[in-house]
């Protein structure tokens, strides 16, 4: 569902992917590359595509480069499957963020940021406000906050694992449905491809 020609063009021309382009330059051993060369490098080095996808997810851009099927243009016998494809695509876009490694997710960054703020506050209360007689209570509160943060991180990690599994299963199912619809002459997959990201324009 990721349109590789679009990926190659975006890596080559859009500043958001400059780090990926730098990796492409290192692999190609030159500073100017064509779209075809990037496509070739992506075949040889799958990590390039993975890095592109990760950047998109971090910036809330979808790696699903397919638009919904226009149900008004689909014959009645195909409508049920076409509708299922549209529902699946919607769900995939919603849970796509869970395909990131939890360790690289913004959720973990937020948890660490809150804990850093709590630690700073603890030091502020004890040292600057001269609350040394309360330091055991204050440190206890800090220890409790660490335990809560650890529990929450584990809960979120589990959520990532579950939703990631659902995503890949539904992804495969949706591809199969699209292929079946194309074989039956209900749709052309090429008509569904989004060749340019509106967020970049």
N, C-alpha and C positions, 0 to 999 in steps of 0.2 A: 504493500500500500504506500510505500515511500517511492516517489518518482525520482529515479536516480539521475536523470538528466537535469531535473530541477536542482537536485542536491549539488551536482557538479557546478552548475552555473552560479548558484548562491555562494558556494565556497569560493569561487573565482572572483565574484564581483561585490559581495556584501561584507562590510567591515566587521559585522558581528562574528564572522567565522575566520577572522584573521589568524588566530592561533592554529586552527585546523589547516589553513592555507600555508602557514609556515612549515607545518609538518609535511605537507604535500611537497613544498619546495625542497625540503631536506631529502625526501625520498627520491624526487625527480632529479636532484642535484642541479637544479637551475631555478632562476627567480621568476621566470614567466612560464606559465603552463596553460594549455588549452583545455577546454571542457572535455574533449576526448581523452586527453592525458590524465585528467583527474578521474574520469570514469575507469580508466585502466588501472590507476593506482588504487582506487577503491576495491577493485576486484582482487588485487594482490594483497592489499592491507585493509582488511575489514574494520580495523580500529578507527580508520578515518571516518567511515560512515557512523560508527558508534559515537565518536566524539561530536559529530554534527548533530546527531539525535539528542545527545545529552544537553548540548547548548540550547536546542529548541525547547526541551522540557523545562530547563531552568528559566527560560524567558517566556514560558507559557505559550509557546508556538507548537502546533501539532506536527507530528511526523506522519500523520495520515493524510496523504495528498489526494484524497478522493472526496468528491462532493456527494451529497445524498442523491439517490435516484429520484428523478421527477416522476412521481407515481401517476401523474396525469398522462404521461407518454408511454405507459406500460400497459400491455394487454391484460385483461382480467385474469387469465390463468396464471400470470406471473406476479400478480400484485401482492399476494401473501408473502412470497419469498423476498420480493423487492422491499416490502415494508419491514420485514425482519432484518434485512441488510441495513436499512436506515436506522432502525432501533439499535442494532449492534454498533454501527459507526458512532452514534451519539454516546453510547455507553463507553466505547473504547476511548473516545476523546476525553471523557470525564475522568477515567481512571489511568490515563496514560502516564500521569506524573509518578505513579507507583512503580513504573518500570526502571526508575533510577535506583542505583544502589542506595540503601538507607544511609550509609556512612557519608554519602555525597549529597544528601538532600538538605533542603533549606530547613526542614523540621529540626534536624539535629543541630544546625547552626543556631537556631532560635533558642533551643534548650540550653546550649552552652552559653549563649549571650545572657540569658536570664540568670543563670548560675553565677556568671562573672559579676553581674550587677548586684546580686545578693551578697557575694563575698565582699565587694567594695563597700556595700552598705554596712555589713558587719564590722569591718575595720573602722569605718567612719564613726559608728555608734560607740565603739569601745575606746578608740584613741582620741578622736577629736572632741567628743562629748564627755569624755572622762567618765565612762560608765563601767569601770573595771569591776565594780562589785556585782554587775549584772552580766559579766562576760560568759559565765557558764550557761545561763539561760539563752543568751544571744547565740552562742556557738551551738547550743542544742537546736535552736530554730534553724540555723544554717545546715546542720547535719540532717534535720528533717527534710529541708528543702532539697538536699542532695538525694535523699531516698525517694522523694516524690518524683524528682526529675528522672532518676534511674528507672522507676516504675513506668512513668509516662513514655520514656524512650523505648523501653521494651514493648509496651503496648503498641506504639506507632510502628516499630520494626515488624511486629507480627502483621499489622494492617498492610504494610508494604508487601510482605511475602504473599499474603492471601490475594490481594488485588493484582499483584504481578502475575500470579498463576492464572487468575481469571482472565486477565488481559490477553495473555498468549494463547489460551484455549479459545477465547472468543475471536481473536485475530484470525486463527487458522480456520475456524468455522465460517467466518464472514468471507474469507478468500474463496473457500469452497462454494459458498452460495453464489458469489459473484461469477465464478467460473461456470456454474450450472446455468445461471441466467443467460450468460453469454452464449453457451453451447445451444441453448434453446432459442436463441435469436431475440431474447427479450430486451437485452441491453448491449451496448458496446462499452467495454471497460475504458477504452480510450476517451469516450465522451465524459467519463466521470473524473478524469485526472485533472487536478488543479495544478497548472503549470507554473503559476507565479503566486507568491505569498503576498496578500494585500497588506499585511503588517509591515513589510519591508518597503513598500512603494511610497 
